[in-house]
């Protein structure tokens, strides 16, 4: 049995390292040690809903879903297309985003505030004119709120469908309330603090949302032409299909993403399996006594 267990552990280590290095970047191990090892008060307690959601492999699906949904605001999409460099350096953008989430979720309160301050400083420099002639600013509270509510909704939906321990009703509301703390720090006025308010705020944006050419190009890039190695194309395709399946029907129509009639029989079970595989690969390795 020991001979079988050791190669399995080594395989898990290799897969986990490959995933972590892609998501966290070359500084990932050092950042992780500093984030978790620095003493001091945190924004979120160890058993908080925010930590439970952000620490689960379902975030791989939720993150893709959030990007797709966020792209439907023309001004937010214009800012991303003109300033983020996600096409030229998609992994770099992912790594910066994942580091921000890690610091605000697990880091000290001082570190979290510094991370927020850096993001706000970048937002202050991002402004321009969208293809439809409207001006935009990344620091615009209305746009910041859209990005926030779309992210929170997709992260939570993914966790409730694919997470190892879905939250109860109070936990779901607690997640929305916890994320409101980060949103407020970033400059979002009066963010929603429970699921009912989250649904109301999302609905309030509906008339502003539609797919621009940039949004459609982003959808094709994320779903059909991802920058992943050949060996990772199949599991990534499963994650992407499940990310698309989380979108509201109207959003799928806007982005021209076809919905499979039997998603519950094929897409979701595969998504659950791939998410479980990622969770297994990224689980901390326990040394034998």
C-alpha positions as CSV (number, residue, x, y, z in Angstrom):
1,X,0.0,0.0,0.0
2,X,2.9,2.4,0.8
3,X,4.3,1.9,-2.7
4,X,1.0,3.0,-4.2
5,X,0.4,5.9,-1.8
6,X,3.8,7.5,-2.4
7,X,3.5,7.8,-6.2
8,X,0.0,9.2,-5.8
9,X,1.3,11.8,-3.4
10,X,4.0,12.7,-5.8
11,X,1.5,13.0,-8.6
12,X,-0.7,15.2,-6.5
13,X,2.3,17.4,-5.6
14,X,3.2,17.9,-9.3
15,X,-0.3,18.7,-10.4
16,X,-0.9,21.0,-7.4
17,X,2.4,22.8,-8.1
18,X,1.5,23.3,-11.7
19,X,-1.9,24.7,-10.9
20,X,-0.7,26.9,-8.1
21,X,2.2,28.3,-10.1
22,X,-0.1,29.3,-12.9
23,X,-2.6,31.0,-10.6
24,X,-0.2,32.5,-8.1
25,X,2.8,33.2,-10.3
26,X,6.5,32.8,-9.5
27,X,6.2,34.8,-6.3
28,X,3.3,32.6,-5.1
29,X,5.2,30.5,-2.5
30,X,6.7,33.6,-0.9
31,X,3.4,35.5,-1.0
32,X,1.6,32.6,0.6
33,X,4.1,32.3,3.4
34,X,3.9,36.1,4.1
35,X,0.1,36.3,3.8
36,X,-0.5,33.3,6.2
37,X,2.5,33.6,8.4
38,X,2.5,37.3,9.3
39,X,0.9,37.8,12.8
40,X,-1.8,40.3,13.3
41,X,-5.6,40.9,13.1
42,X,-7.4,39.9,9.9
43,X,-10.5,41.2,8.2
44,X,-12.1,37.8,8.2
45,X,-12.1,35.0,10.9
46,X,-10.9,31.5,9.9
47,X,-14.4,30.1,9.8
48,X,-16.0,33.1,8.0
49,X,-18.0,32.5,4.8
50,X,-15.6,34.6,2.8
51,X,-12.7,32.3,3.7
52,X,-14.8,29.2,3.0
53,X,-15.8,30.4,-0.5
54,X,-12.4,31.8,-1.5
55,X,-10.6,28.7,-0.2
56,X,-12.6,26.3,-2.3
57,X,-11.7,25.0,-5.8
58,X,-15.1,26.2,-7.1
59,X,-13.5,29.6,-7.4
60,X,-11.9,28.4,-10.7
61,X,-15.4,28.2,-12.2
62,X,-16.7,31.3,-10.3
63,X,-13.9,33.4,-11.5
64,X,-14.5,32.6,-15.2
65,X,-18.2,33.2,-14.7
66,X,-17.5,36.6,-13.1
67,X,-15.4,37.7,-16.0
68,X,-18.1,36.8,-18.5
69,X,-20.8,38.5,-16.6
70,X,-18.7,41.6,-15.9
71,X,-18.0,42.0,-19.6
72,X,-21.6,42.9,-20.3
73,X,-21.3,46.4,-19.0
74,X,-20.0,48.4,-22.0
75,X,-18.0,50.9,-19.9
76,X,-16.5,48.3,-17.7
77,X,-15.6,46.2,-20.7
78,X,-14.1,49.3,-22.5
79,X,-11.8,49.9,-19.5
80,X,-10.7,46.3,-19.4
81,X,-10.0,46.2,-23.1
82,X,-8.0,49.4,-23.2
83,X,-6.1,49.1,-20.0
84,X,-5.9,45.7,-18.4
85,X,-3.6,43.9,-21.0
86,X,-5.5,40.7,-20.3
87,X,-4.9,39.4,-23.9
88,X,-1.2,40.1,-23.9
89,X,-0.6,38.8,-20.3
90,X,-3.7,36.9,-19.1
91,X,-1.8,34.9,-16.6
92,X,-0.2,38.0,-15.1
93,X,-3.6,39.6,-14.7
94,X,-5.0,36.4,-13.1
95,X,-2.0,36.2,-10.7
96,X,-2.5,39.8,-9.6
97,X,-6.2,39.2,-9.0
98,X,-5.6,36.0,-7.1
99,X,-3.0,37.7,-4.9
100,X,-5.4,40.6,-4.1
101,X,-8.1,38.1,-3.1
102,X,-5.6,36.1,-1.0
103,X,-4.3,39.2,0.8
104,X,-7.7,40.6,1.5
105,X,-9.1,37.2,2.5
106,X,-6.3,35.8,4.6
107,X,-3.7,38.6,5.2
108,X,-3.4,41.0,8.1
109,X,-5.7,43.9,8.2
110,X,-2.8,46.3,7.4
111,X,-1.8,44.2,4.4
112,X,-5.3,44.1,3.2
113,X,-5.7,47.8,3.4
114,X,-2.4,48.4,1.5
115,X,-3.6,46.0,-1.2
116,X,-6.8,48.0,-1.5
117,X,-4.9,51.3,-1.6
118,X,-2.8,50.0,-4.5
119,X,-5.8,49.0,-6.4
120,X,-7.5,52.4,-5.8
121,X,-4.4,54.2,-7.0
122,X,-4.4,52.2,-10.2
123,X,-8.1,52.9,-10.7
124,X,-7.5,56.6,-10.4
125,X,-5.3,56.4,-13.5
126,X,-7.7,54.4,-15.7
127,X,-10.0,56.5,-17.7
128,X,-10.9,57.0,-21.4
129,X,-13.7,56.9,-24.0
130,X,-15.7,53.9,-24.9
131,X,-16.4,53.0,-28.5
132,X,-19.9,54.4,-28.1
133,X,-18.5,57.8,-27.2
134,X,-19.2,57.7,-23.5
135,X,-16.4,58.5,-21.1
136,X,-15.5,56.1,-18.3
137,X,-13.4,56.1,-15.1
138,X,-12.4,52.9,-13.3
139,X,-12.9,54.8,-10.1
140,X,-16.5,55.5,-10.9
141,X,-18.5,54.1,-7.9
142,X,-21.3,52.9,-10.2
143,X,-18.9,50.8,-12.3
144,X,-17.1,49.6,-9.2
145,X,-20.4,48.4,-7.8
146,X,-21.2,46.5,-11.0
147,X,-17.9,44.7,-11.0
148,X,-18.4,43.9,-7.3
149,X,-22.0,42.6,-7.5
150,X,-21.2,40.5,-10.6
151,X,-18.2,39.0,-8.9
152,X,-19.9,38.2,-5.6
153,X,-22.9,36.7,-7.4
154,X,-20.8,34.4,-9.5
155,X,-18.4,33.4,-6.8
156,X,-21.3,32.5,-4.5
157,X,-23.3,30.6,-7.2
158,X,-20.2,28.6,-8.1
159,X,-19.6,27.7,-4.5
160,X,-23.2,26.6,-3.9
161,X,-23.1,24.4,-6.9
162,X,-19.6,23.0,-6.9
163,X,-18.2,23.8,-3.4
164,X,-17.2,21.0,-1.0
165,X,-19.4,22.5,1.8
166,X,-22.1,24.7,0.4
167,X,-23.3,27.5,2.7
168,X,-26.6,27.6,4.5
169,X,-28.9,30.6,4.1
170,X,-27.2,32.5,6.9
171,X,-23.8,31.7,5.5
172,X,-24.8,33.0,2.0
173,X,-25.9,36.3,3.5
174,X,-22.7,36.3,5.6
175,X,-20.6,36.0,2.5
176,X,-22.4,38.9,0.8
177,X,-21.9,41.0,4.0
178,X,-18.3,40.1,4.3
179,X,-17.5,41.0,0.7
180,X,-19.2,44.3,1.3
181,X,-16.3,45.2,3.6
182,X,-13.8,44.9,0.7
183,X,-16.2,46.7,-1.6
184,X,-16.5,49.6,0.7
185,X,-12.8,49.9,1.1
186,X,-12.5,50.0,-2.7
187,X,-14.9,52.8,-3.0
188,X,-18.3,51.2,-3.6
189,X,-21.0,53.2,-1.8
190,X,-23.6,51.2,0.1
191,X,-22.8,47.7,-1.3
192,X,-25.4,44.9,-0.7
193,X,-25.1,43.0,2.5
194,X,-27.4,40.0,1.9
195,X,-28.6,38.0,-1.1
196,X,-31.9,39.8,-1.4
197,X,-30.1,43.1,-1.8
198,X,-27.5,41.5,-4.1
199,X,-30.3,40.4,-6.4
200,X,-32.0,43.8,-6.4
201,X,-28.7,45.5,-7.2
202,X,-28.0,43.2,-10.1
203,X,-31.5,43.7,-11.5
204,X,-31.0,47.5,-11.3
205,X,-28.1,47.2,-13.8
206,X,-30.0,45.1,-16.4
207,X,-31.0,48.0,-18.7
208,X,-27.3,49.1,-19.0
209,X,-26.0,45.7,-20.0
210,X,-25.4,44.3,-23.5
211,X,-22.6,42.5,-25.3
212,X,-20.3,44.8,-27.2
213,X,-17.8,43.5,-29.8
214,X,-15.1,43.6,-27.1
215,X,-17.4,41.5,-24.8
216,X,-18.0,38.9,-27.5
217,X,-14.2,38.8,-28.3
218,X,-13.5,38.3,-24.6
219,X,-16.0,35.5,-24.4
220,X,-14.4,33.7,-27.4
221,X,-11.0,34.2,-25.8
222,X,-12.1,32.7,-22.4
223,X,-14.2,29.9,-23.7
224,X,-12.7,28.8,-27.1
225,X,-9.1,30.1,-27.3
226,X,-7.7,30.0,-23.7
227,X,-4.0,30.5,-23.1
228,X,-3.5,27.0,-21.5
229,X,-1.2,24.1,-22.4
230,X,-2.5,21.4,-24.6
231,X,-2.7,18.9,-21.8
232,X,-4.9,21.3,-19.8
233,X,-7.3,22.0,-22.6
234,X,-9.8,19.3,-21.7
235,X,-10.1,20.1,-17.9
236,X,-10.2,23.8,-18.8
237,X,-12.9,23.2,-21.3
238,X,-15.0,21.5,-18.6
239,X,-14.4,24.5,-16.3
240,X,-15.4,26.9,-19.0
241,X,-18.5,25.0,-19.9
242,X,-19.6,25.0,-16.3
243,X,-18.7,28.7,-15.9
244,X,-21.0,29.5,-18.9
245,X,-23.8,27.3,-17.4
246,X,-23.8,29.5,-14.3
247,X,-24.7,32.6,-16.3
248,X,-28.3,33.9,-16.2
249,X,-30.1,32.9,-19.5
250,X,-30.3,36.5,-20.7
251,X,-26.5,36.9,-20.2
252,X,-25.9,33.7,-22.2
253,X,-28.0,35.0,-25.0
254,X,-26.2,38.4,-25.0
255,X,-22.8,36.6,-25.2
256,X,-24.0,34.1,-27.8
257,X,-23.1,31.2,-25.5
258,X,-25.3,28.2,-26.4
259,X,-26.8,26.3,-23.5
260,X,-26.9,22.5,-23.5
261,X,-30.4,21.1,-23.0
262,X,-29.1,18.4,-20.6
263,X,-26.5,20.4,-18.6
264,X,-27.5,18.6,-15.4
265,X,-26.8,15.2,-16.9
266,X,-23.4,16.0,-18.5
267,X,-21.9,19.4,-17.9
268,X,-22.4,19.7,-14.1
269,X,-21.2,16.2,-13.2
270,X,-18.0,16.8,-15.2
271,X,-17.6,20.2,-13.5
272,X,-18.0,18.6,-10.1
273,X,-15.4,16.0,-11.0
274,X,-12.8,18.4,-12.3
275,X,-13.4,20.8,-9.3
276,X,-12.9,17.8,-7.0
277,X,-9.7,16.9,-8.8
278,X,-8.3,20.5,-8.4
279,X,-9.3,20.4,-4.7
280,X,-7.4,17.1,-4.3
281,X,-4.4,18.4,-6.1
282,X,-4.2,21.7,-4.0
283,X,-4.9,20.0,-0.6
284,X,-2.0,20.4,1.8
285,X,0.3,17.4,1.9
286,X,0.3,15.6,5.2
287,X,3.6,14.1,6.3
288,X,3.4,10.6,7.7
289,X,4.1,10.3,11.5
